[in-house]
Amino acid sequence: MFRAFSIVLFVFHFSGVRLHVDSAQSTLFAVRGGNITLPCRFWYEPELSSPREVRIKWSWLPSAGGRETDVLVAIFPHNKQIICDYHFLLLVLRRDFPGDASLLVTDLHLNDTGHYRCEVVDGLEDKSTSVDLELQGIINCARSDCGVVFPYQHPRGRYNMSFHGAQQVCEEQDSSLATFTQLFQSFKEGLNWCNAGWLADGTVQYPITRPRVPCGGHGLAPGVRSYGRRDRHLHHYDVFCFSSSLQGRVYVLQSSQKMNLTEAELACEEDGAQIAKVGQLYAAWKFTGLDHCDAGWLADGSVRYAITRPRKNCGPPEPGVRTFGFPPPHHKHGAFCYKPQNQYI
């Protein structure tokens, strides 16, 4: 027994090669619709005279939680890909230099954010590193929170959405669930909202800049109030969505008369456009300075308008998107239309 144990120790020491895996950055920020390379590099100490066969695996855990999914498995250095299929992503294993296992993600979507893990397996040795990917709103912004956060209430009224329902609603409004970082940045910029809403990490929070009785009382300092984590199926709240970019143009439909919801939808279609979504209206207000004092229909059946230059008869003295809620669809209002970028005239 003693001799066998000694031999095992000798063989391990004799091999003496250690595998290292590292990422140059732990967090990366990208723009919706753009490309991003997630860095991963592996090497040996001491350096090998010829490359070994290793298995490289990239997996992804969404920001909103759920199951970790393998998005790419390949054998290095033979460039043999075993798995390279993930519905809306094009994933490419780079071969710029030996030991480069970086991942190229193209045409980024709203829900591509999350925790990506690069794992390298050499025989019995297994090392990994990870990268967090977040979206930002504009190309020249270096923060992960660039964009616009907006509260959203279901058409059926206050506190009507489970976590997964909230996630779906944000996607329907051309946005994604906001993170705490994004909500906190919006609070610092003046977002003041008393209703609690879901965030991407499964917590329920709300930002208060002007403390008052229904929102924690006058005795509490301004801040982001937290209910903590809630059951994603049983509990129901509103939601805070995040819009990271505008992939087209939102405009006010010029019409000689007001329209009901159905007429507004048809009028936008006749103009070669679609009726705008809530996330698109907020993005247009934030990124392009949309300013229009008359309320108009949106795709979810709500009526809103955007103000960048507060003035008399246009609501509160702060810039923002005003809402009239969800009036009966036969009521008459204007309309906000949206044209994708490739349909510009």
N, C-alpha and C positions, 0 to 999 in steps of 0.2 A: 504494500500500500504506500509506504513512504517513497519507494523508488518511482512508482507511477506518478505520484504527485510532483516529484522533483522534475520529471521529464516534461510534464505539462507546463510548469513554470518556465523551464528552459526554452521550450518551443515558443511560448508567447514572447518572452524577452528577445529571442533571436529574431522573430518577425519584426518587432520593434517599429512598426509603421502605424501612425495614428491618422485617422480620417478627421478632417475639419470641414464644417459647413457654416457659411456666414452670409449675411445680407448687408449690403452697404448702408441701407436705411431701414428703419423699423416701420415708418409710416410714409406713404406717398399720397400726393394729391393730384387728381386728374380732372379733366373737363369732360363733361358729358359729350359723347360723339367723337372724342379724341382717342388717342392710343397711349398706352403706358407700358413700360417694361418693368416687371417686378424682378429685382436683382436676387440672384442666388449663385454662390460660387463655392466649389469644394476643392480641397487640395489635401496633400499628404505631407506628413513630416516623419522621416526625411523624404525628400522629393523622390518620386519613382522614376526609373529610367524608361519605362514604357507604360502606357495607360492600362488601367485595370477595367474589367467589365463591371459596371455598377448599374443599379436600378434607380431612376429618378422619378419621384412622384410629387405632383402638385395637387393639393386639395384646397377646398374653399368652404368657409363657414360664413353664411350671410350675416350682415350687420343686424338684421332683425331676428336672428336666431334660427334654430332648426338643425338639420342634420348636416354634418360635414360631408362634402361630396368630392370624390376624385375627379379632377378635370383633365389631368394628363399623367400618363405613365409611359416611360420610355427607357430603353436600354442604351447606355452610353459605353463605348464610343461608336456603336454600330448604327446609331440614328434610327433604331427600330422603335416605332411608337406603338404601344399596346392599346392605350386609351388616349384619344384626342377628340372628344366629342362632347360639347356642352352647349345646348340649344342656341343661345344667342351670342356666344363668344367664339372668336377665332383665336386659338391658342397655338403658339409656335415656340418650340424649344430652340433656343439660339445655339449656334456653334461658333461664336466669334473667336474663342480661344479655348484650349483645354481647361476643363473645370468650370466652364460657364454654363450654368443650368438656368439662366434667367428665362422669364416667361413674358412673352409679348401678348398683350391683350388689346384687341382693336375694336373700334366702334363701341366705346363704352356706353352702357345703358344705366338707367337710374339705379337699378338693383344689383349692379355688379360690385357694390361696395362690400367690404367685409374683411375677414381674416384669412389670408392665403398662407399655406404652409408648404415649404419645399423640403422634401425628405430624400436623403441619399442613403442607399443600402448597398454595402459591400460585404457580401458573405453574412457573417453574424453581426457585423458592426452596422449601426443605424444612427445617423445624425440628422438633425433637422434645424431649420431656421424659419422665421415667419415674417410676413409683411402685412401691415394693415393698409387697405386702400380706401380712400375717401374721395368724394366728389366735391369740387369747388365750383363757384358760380361763374367766374370770369377768368379769362386766360392770364391776366396780369396780376391776379390776386394770389398771395402766398399762403393764405390761411385756408383751413379746411371748412371754415364756417361761412365763407363768401357765398352769397345766395340770398334767398328770402324764405323766412319761416312764416307760415300763416296758420292760424287756428281754423279748424274745420268742424262743423257740427252737421250731423246727419239730417237729411230732410225730414225725418220723423221726429226730430227734436233733440234736446239735450241728453247726453249720456246714453247713446243708443248703439255704441260699437264695441265689440270685443276687440282684442288686439289684432286678430287676423282680419276682422272686418275693417278696422282702421287702416291696416296695411293696404287692403284692396281699394279703399276709398281714395287714399293718396295716389295710388297708381292710376286710378280712373281720372284723377284731376291733373295728370301729367307731372307728378311729383313723387316723392318718397317720404317715408317716416323720418322726421327730424331726429338728430342725435341731441344729447344733452349739451354738447359744445355749441351746436348751432342754435339751440334755444337760448342758452346763456348769452351768446353774442347778441341775439335779437333783443333780449332783455336789456343789455347794456345800451342798445340803440333805441330803447324806449318802448318795446313791446309790453303792453299792459293788458292782461287777459285773466279774468277771474275763474273761468271754467277749466277744470283739470282735463288733461289730454295725454294720450299715449305717446311715448317716445320709442325709438328704435330698439332700446335695450330692455323693453318690457316694463319700464317704470312709468308712473303717472305723475305729471308735474304741471305747474303753471307759473307764469311770470307776473310779478306785481311790482310796478314802479310807484304806485300811489296807494299805500295801505288804506283799507277801509273796512268797515264792519263785516260785510258779507265775505270778505277775502282774507280772513285770518285776524282781523281786528286792527285798530289803530296802533296797538302796542308793538306789533311786529315790524321790524325794519323791512324796507324793500328787498326783494330777492326772488329767487325761483323756489316756490313751495313744492315739496315732494310728498307724495303718498307712498313712496317706495315701490317695490315690485308688486304687481297684482296678478291674479290668475288670468292667463291669456284667454281662457274660454269662458269663465264664469262672470268676470267683472266687465262692466261696460262704462265707457267714458267717451269724451270727444277725442280729437287727435290734433297733433301739431305736425304739419307736412312741411317738406323742404323742397323748393324748386331751385335747381342749380344752374339752369340756363334757359334760353328761349331759342327754340329751333325754327322759328319762323317770325311772322309779324302779326300782332294783334291790332285791330283798328276798329273804329266806330263806324258802323254801317250808316251811310247817309241815306235817310229816308224822309219823305215828306210827312209821314204819319207814324204813329206808334203801332206796335204789333203785339199780338199774343205770342206765347212760346212757340207754337207750331209755325206761325208766320215768320217769326225770327229765324228759325232753323232753315226754312225754305228760302228766305231772302239771302242768307249767307251762302247757301248752296248755289243759288242763281248767280251769285257774285264770284263763283269759283272758289269758295272758301268753306270753312266749317264754323259752326257756332263755337266760340272760344270756351275753354275749360277754366276752372278757377285758378289752377296753378299757372296757366298761361297768362291770365290777367295780372296776377301778382308779379310774375316775372317781367311782364311788359312795364308795369309800374316801377319795379326796382331797377331794371337794366336799361330801359329805353325812355324812362320819364313820362310814361303815358299819363295824361291829365285830361279828364273829361268829367264835368260836373253832373251830367244827366245819367241816370241809372239805365242799365241795359241787361237783357237776358244773357245767361250763360248756360252751358250744356247740361248742368245738373239741375236746372230749373230754378236756380237762385237769381236774384237781381242785385247787381253791385255796380260800383263805379270807382275809378281810381283818381286820386288827387295828389299831385306832387307840389302844387302851389296853393296852400290853403287860402281861402278867401270867403267873403261873406256869402251866405246861402249855400255853402258847399260842405257843411258838416263841421266837425271839430277843428280846432286850430292847428292840429298836427297833420302832416302828410300821412296818407294811408289808403287802403282800399275799404270803402264803406259798403255795408251790406244792408239790404232790406229783407233778408231772409228768403223764404220760399213762398212767394205769393201765389194765389190760384193761377193756373196756367192761362186762363182766359183774360187776365189783366193785361193792360196795354203798356208797353215800355219800348225803349230802344233795343239795340242788339250790339254785342261785341263779336266780331268775326276773327277768325284765325286762318292765315295762309302759311303752309309749310314753306321752308326756305326755297325748295326747288320749284315752287309755283309762283314765285315773285314775277310780277309783270315788268 
